[in-house]
Amino acid sequence: MATPRRAGRPKSLLPTCYHEGFLEKRTAKDKAAQKLWTSLCGNSLFFYNNSKDNDYVEKLELSDFVSLIDDSSQDRSLEAARLQLHLKSGDVHLTAPSLEARELWKGFIFAVVELAVPTSLNLLPGQIHMLREVVEKEKLRRKPLPSTPATAHATITVPSTSAPAGLHNVYVTTLSEMPACYQLVSRAEAELVLERYQEKGNLLLRPGRDGSSFAVSTRQDLNGPVYRHYRVTRRHKGGFDIAVENPIQCETLHDVISCLVEKTGGTLKPLILEGAYEENIIFVEKNRESGEKSVICANSCPGPSASSSPPVPETPKPEKTVSSPQPENDYISPFDVDVYKVDRGAGPPPPVQPRVPVRTLPHQTVVPEGLTMSPGGALLPPGRQILRRNSMSEMPNTRTRCPQPDADTISKDLAEELKQKLKRRQVTVD
């Protein structure tokens, strides 16, 4: 039966490929034949667009096999050879590139379907040997796996040389020593398990053939599956040995698995057939109003522990009073002393700059007779009083006007000054 492509299963995860090559395929629904890369994996035919594709485009289950005969109809290519595959779901016409290729395809298909090497075909001895191996592998693949779980109680019989005559064996229970990759399977079943679950790992531990030892089975890909089996023996003094050319001593079976993983640089991965666990708490809740069910993820954050003490309330700190800025006045009224208070927490006042002395002009250093000089450097007429005050605070609130001299007083002063000058001239003349 032809089935569509199934996503999510790459080519490497399909059953063991027994034979592959190009075939032209045509069914009753197809108008023309399609040349596809065909792989015989297990008892199914997988069709790809080319040999490099990872996902198949169609699959034929050979469990519906009825017959396989040659098709004697002519083809454009003289070397081509046709096949007619009868299935319960319908007929499929296949065309091989040559007669030899057609005989080989028939041999592989008959070997998988009948689980026996066909004797009516013209095959070479090497090809017959290949078909025998395919039959053995297919028998092992179809054999059901044992129902005994991997964690079953395993009892290993170890011969004892120091036991009394009545006791021939010492039974050692190794349940606590079993790694997670231990499987209670035989050698052939181990290969089948590694093939089916190759995406989960490629190494497992199993009981030995003699019942007194263990074995490690591995699977790797090198132009096809490659299986390796290593014997693990138990030492009488305790511990285990990996029986290779140079035996490797290990204390426990866990050390045996770790040693093989380390020796191969992590290429070998233990096969653990264990279901995945949820990472979050998920539950189904029903809405009381609408009755609809929905999946809800619970909050995984841990709640507050019982031992944690309640938070200590903080004591309120006294607020700092900030004084309002005062007007920048040079003078303070005595009536406002109680109201105007200087903030002691404030910074120091700016330094007072010294007053620059007034520079005296040259003409102000010599004062004529009869004249006086004011503090500002101005010449005053005789008889003019100079009012000097120590500070600005001694100045009266109202400015008084200086008395202006009369005209008679000025004329008298001038006449008197002229008389004195005339007398001086007469004295100098005499």
C-alpha positions in Angstrom: 0.0 0.0 0.0 1.4 3.4 -1.0 1.5 5.9 1.8 2.5 9.6 1.6 5.7 11.0 3.0 5.8 11.0 6.8 7.5 14.1 8.3 9.8 14.1 11.3 11.6 10.8 10.6 14.9 11.3 8.8 16.5 8.7 6.6 19.0 7.6 9.2 16.1 6.5 11.6 14.5 4.1 9.1 15.0 0.4 9.4 18.2 -1.1 8.0 18.6 -0.5 4.3 19.2 -3.9 2.5 19.4 -2.6 -1.1 18.9 0.7 -3.0 19.2 2.1 -6.5 17.2 3.9 -9.2 13.9 2.5 -10.4 11.2 3.8 -12.6 7.8 3.6 -10.9 4.3 3.8 -12.4 0.9 3.0 -11.0 -2.6 3.1 -12.6 -3.0 6.7 -11.3 0.2 7.9 -13.0 0.3 9.0 -16.6 4.0 8.5 -16.9 6.7 6.7 -15.1 8.9 8.5 -12.5 12.6 7.8 -12.0 13.1 7.7 -8.3 15.8 6.6 -5.9 14.4 3.5 -4.2 15.5 2.0 -0.8 14.5 -1.4 0.5 14.4 -0.8 4.3 12.9 -3.6 6.3 9.8 -4.8 4.5 9.0 -1.5 2.8 10.1 0.3 -0.3 10.9 4.0 0.2 11.1 6.3 -2.9 13.1 9.6 -3.0 13.6 12.2 -5.7 17.4 11.6 -5.6 19.9 9.8 -3.5 20.8 12.8 -1.4 17.2 13.5 -0.1 16.5 12.9 3.5 12.7 12.6 3.3 10.9 10.1 1.1 8.1 11.0 -1.2 6.3 7.7 -1.2 6.3 4.4 0.6 5.2 0.9 -0.4 4.4 -1.7 2.3 5.4 -5.2 1.2 3.1 -6.7 3.9 0.4 -6.5 1.1 2.6 -8.5 -1.2 0.9 -10.9 -3.6 3.4 -11.7 -6.4 6.4 -10.4 -8.3 6.8 -11.3 -12.0 8.7 -10.1 -15.0 7.1 -7.8 -17.5 8.0 -8.8 -21.1 6.7 -5.6 -22.7 9.2 -3.6 -24.7 10.8 -0.4 -23.5 12.6 2.4 -25.2 15.8 1.4 -23.5 16.9 -2.0 -24.8 18.8 -2.7 -21.6 15.9 -1.9 -19.3 14.0 -4.7 -17.6 10.5 -4.3 -16.2 8.9 -5.8 -13.1 5.2 -6.1 -12.2 4.6 -6.0 -8.4 1.1 -7.2 -7.4 -0.1 -5.9 -4.1 -3.5 -6.2 -2.4 -4.0 -2.4 -3.0 -3.1 -2.5 -6.7 -0.4 -3.2 -9.2 2.9 -1.3 -9.4 5.1 -1.3 -12.5 8.8 -1.0 -11.8 11.6 -0.7 -14.4 15.3 -1.6 -13.5 18.2 -0.2 -15.5 19.4 -3.7 -16.5 18.5 -7.4 -16.4 21.1 -8.0 -13.7 19.7 -5.2 -11.6 16.2 -6.7 -12.0 17.3 -10.1 -10.8 19.0 -8.5 -7.7 15.9 -6.5 -6.9 13.7 -9.6 -7.1 16.1 -11.5 -4.9 16.0 -8.9 -2.1 12.2 -8.5 -2.3 11.6 -12.2 -2.1 14.1 -12.6 0.8 12.3 -9.9 2.8 8.8 -11.1 2.0 9.3 -14.9 2.3 12.2 -14.8 4.8 14.1 -17.3 2.6 16.7 -17.1 -0.1 15.1 -17.7 -3.5 16.5 -20.5 -5.5 14.9 -19.8 -8.9 17.0 -16.7 -9.7 20.3 -16.4 -11.5 22.5 -14.9 -8.8 26.2 -15.0 -8.1 27.5 -16.7 -4.9 28.4 -13.4 -3.3 24.8 -12.1 -4.0 23.3 -15.3 -2.4 25.5 -14.8 0.7 24.1 -11.2 0.9 20.6 -12.5 0.7 21.2 -14.9 3.6 22.4 -12.1 5.8 19.3 -10.1 4.9 17.0 -13.0 5.9 18.7 -13.3 9.3 18.6 -9.6 9.9 14.9 -9.4 8.9 14.0 -12.4 11.2 15.7 -10.6 14.1 14.0 -7.3 13.3 10.5 -8.9 13.3 11.2 -10.8 16.5 9.2 -9.2 19.3 11.3 -7.7 22.1 11.1 -9.3 25.5 8.5 -7.8 27.9 10.9 -7.8 30.8 11.7 -4.2 31.7 15.3 -3.0 31.9 15.2 -2.5 35.6 14.2 -6.1 36.3 16.0 -7.9 39.1 19.1 -9.3 37.6 20.9 -12.2 39.3 24.4 -13.2 37.9 25.9 -16.5 38.7 29.6 -16.3 39.4 31.7 -19.5 40.0 33.4 -19.6 43.3 36.7 -21.5 44.0 36.6 -21.0 47.7 33.1 -22.3 48.3 32.4 -25.6 50.1 31.8 -28.8 48.3 28.1 -28.5 48.6 27.9 -25.1 47.1 29.0 -24.8 43.5 27.9 -21.2 42.7 27.6 -17.9 44.5 24.7 -15.8 43.4 25.5 -12.1 43.3 22.7 -9.6 43.0 23.7 -6.6 40.9 20.5 -4.6 40.8 22.1 -1.7 42.7 25.2 -1.7 40.3 23.2 -1.6 37.1 23.6 1.6 34.9 20.6 3.1 33.3 21.6 1.7 29.9 21.3 -1.9 31.1 18.9 -4.1 29.0 18.0 -7.7 29.7 18.4 -8.8 26.0 20.5 -11.2 24.0 23.2 -10.3 21.5 20.8 -10.3 18.5 18.1 -8.5 20.4 20.7 -5.8 21.5 21.4 -5.1 17.8 17.7 -4.8 17.1 17.2 -2.4 20.1 20.1 -0.2 19.0 18.7 -0.1 15.5 15.2 0.9 16.6 16.3 3.5 19.1 19.4 4.8 17.4 18.4 8.4 18.0 18.5 7.9 21.8 21.9 6.3 22.0 24.3 3.7 20.5 25.6 1.8 23.5 23.9 -0.6 26.0 24.9 -3.0 28.7 23.5 -6.6 28.6 24.0 -10.0 30.3 26.8 -12.1 28.8 26.2 -15.4 27.0 27.6 -17.6 29.7 25.4 -16.0 32.4 28.4 -15.1 34.6 29.6 -12.0 32.8 28.3 -8.9 31.0 28.7 -7.5 27.5 28.6 -4.0 26.0 27.0 -3.7 22.5 27.5 -0.6 20.3 26.2 0.5 17.0 27.7 3.0 14.5 27.3 4.0 10.9 30.0 3.5 8.3 28.4 3.0 4.9 25.9 1.0 6.9 25.4 -0.2 10.5 28.5 -1.5 12.3 28.0 -3.5 15.5 30.6 -4.1 18.2 30.4 -6.3 21.3 32.8 -6.1 24.3 32.9 -8.7 27.1 32.9 -7.5 30.7 34.1 -10.0 33.2 33.8 -9.9 37.0 36.9 -10.2 39.1 37.0 -12.4 42.2 38.6 -9.7 44.2 36.0 -7.2 43.2 35.5 -5.0 40.2 35.2 -5.7 36.5 37.5 -6.0 33.5 36.8 -5.0 29.9 38.2 -8.0 28.1 40.2 -6.4 25.2 43.8 -6.9 24.1 44.9 -4.8 27.1 42.3 -5.4 29.8 40.9 -2.3 31.4 40.1 -2.6 35.1 37.0 -0.8 36.5 35.5 -0.7 40.0 31.8 -0.7 39.0 29.7 -1.2 36.0 29.1 2.6 35.9 32.9 3.0 35.5 32.8 0.5 32.6 30.3 2.7 30.7 32.1 5.9 31.6 35.4 4.4 30.4 34.0 3.5 27.0 32.5 6.9 26.6 35.8 8.6 27.5 37.9 6.4 25.4 35.8 7.2 22.3 35.7 10.9 23.0 31.9 11.0 23.6 31.1 9.2 20.3 29.4 6.4 22.1 26.3 7.5 23.9 24.5 5.2 26.4 21.0 4.2 25.3 18.5 5.0 28.0 15.0 3.9 27.2 13.2 6.3 29.5 10.3 8.5 28.9 10.8 12.2 28.9 9.7 14.2 32.0 7.8 17.4 32.1 9.7 20.5 32.9 6.7 22.5 34.2 3.6 21.7 36.2 0.8 21.5 33.7 -2.9 20.8 34.5 -6.3 20.9 32.8 -8.8 23.4 34.3 -12.4 23.8 33.5 -14.0 27.2 33.2 -17.0 27.5 35.5 -18.9 29.9 33.3 -18.4 28.4 29.8 -17.5 24.9 30.8 -14.5 24.8 28.4 -11.3 23.0 29.4 -7.9 24.5 28.9 -4.3 23.5 29.6 -2.7 25.8 32.2 1.0 25.9 33.2 1.3 26.4 36.9 3.7 28.9 38.3 6.9 27.1 39.2 8.3 29.9 41.4 8.8 28.7 44.9 6.6 30.3 47.5 8.0 32.0 50.7 9.4 29.6 53.1 7.9 29.2 56.6 11.2 29.8 58.3 11.7 33.2 56.7 11.1 36.0 59.2 8.7 38.8 58.4 10.2 42.1 57.1 11.1 44.5 59.9 9.2 47.8 59.5 11.5 50.8 59.0 11.6 53.5 61.6 10.7 56.9 60.2 13.7 59.2 60.1 13.3 62.9 61.3 13.0 65.2 58.4 15.6 67.9 58.1 14.2 71.5 58.2 15.5 73.6 55.4 15.6 77.3 56.2 14.1 79.6 53.7 16.6 81.8 51.9 17.0 85.3 53.4 17.2 88.5 51.4 20.7 89.6 50.7 20.8 92.9 52.6 23.8 94.7 54.0 21.8 96.2 56.8 19.6 94.6 59.4 16.9 96.5 61.2 17.1 96.2 65.0 13.4 95.4 65.1 13.8 92.4 62.8 16.6 90.6 64.9 14.2 88.0 66.3 12.6 87.3 63.0 15.7 87.2 60.9 17.8 84.2 62.1 20.9 83.0 60.3 21.0 79.3 59.4 24.0 77.9 61.3 24.1 74.8 59.0 24.7 77.0 56.0 28.1 77.5 54.5 30.4 80.5 55.5 29.7 83.8 53.9 31.8 84.9 51.0 35.0 86.8 52.0 34.9 90.6 51.9 37.1 92.0 49.2 39.4 94.9 50.5 38.7 98.3 49.2 41.2 99.6 46.6 42.7 102.9 47.6 41.9 105.9 45.4 44.8 106.9 43.2 45.8 110.6 43.7 46.4 112.7 40.6 49.6 114.8 40.2 47.7 118.1 40.3 46.0 117.1 43.5 49.3 116.7 45.5 50.1 120.5 45.6 47.3 122.7 47.1 47.5 126.5 46.5 47.5 128.8 49.4 44.1 129.8 50.8 42.4 126.7 49.2 41.5 123.4 50.8 41.2 119.9 49.3 38.2 117.7 49.8 38.7 113.9 50.6 37.7 113.2 47.0 40.6 115.4 45.7 38.5 118.5 44.7 39.7 122.1 45.5 37.5 124.1 47.8 37.4 127.9 48.2 38.6 129.3 51.5 36.3 129.2 54.4 34.6 126.1 53.1 34.2 123.5 55.9 34.9 119.8 55.1 32.4 117.5 56.6 34.0 114.1 57.3 32.0 111.1 58.5 33.4 107.8 59.6 30.8 105.6 58.1 27.7 105.7 56.1 25.5 104.9 59.2 26.4 108.4 60.6 24.9 110.2 57.7 21.6 111.8 58.3 18.5 110.4 56.7 17.9 113.8 54.9 20.6 115.4 52.9 21.2 119.1 53.9 22.2 121.5 51.2 25.5 123.4 51.7 25.0 127.2 52.3 25.9 129.2 49.2 28.2 132.3 49.8 26.7 135.8 49.2 28.0 138.1 46.5 29.2 140.7 49.1 31.3 138.1 50.9 32.9 137.0 47.6 33.8 140.6 46.6 35.3 141.4 50.0 37.4 138.3 49.8 38.6 139.2 46.3 39.4 142.8 47.3 41.3 141.6 50.3 43.3 139.1 48.2 44.2 141.9 45.7 45.4 144.2 48.4 47.7 141.5 49.7 49.2 140.8 46.3 49.8 144.6 45.7 51.7 144.8 49.0 53.9 141.8 48.0 54.8 143.5 44.7 55.7 146.7 46.4 57.9 144.9 48.8 59.7 143.1 46.0 60.2 146.4 44.0 61.7 148.2 47.0 
